[in-house]
Amino acid sequence: MKKQIITFAFTMIFSLFALNGFTQPPPPPTGAGHGASGNQTGGNAPIGGGLFILLGLGAVYGSKKLYNMKKEDLES
């Protein structure tokens, strides 16, 4: 029980620290000579590529676990 409480406490602490990362202000606007019309702000980093990598790795990990489970079932 003590191990579960400690694990929960660490999870909550790290979650609160992670929420702080979302509160960063946007980047400052670029100078007047940027060549585009209107007030342009800095760009954002794309997250689509990283998301697909994580989904792919999760699928590989899950299929490996299923393969090992079925292999153990057949051996016993």
Buried (B, 14 or more C-beta within 10 A) or exposed (E): EEEEEEEEEEEEEEEEEEEEEEEEEEEEEEEEEEEEEEEEEEEEEEEEEEEEEEEEEEEEEEEEEEEEEEEEEEEE
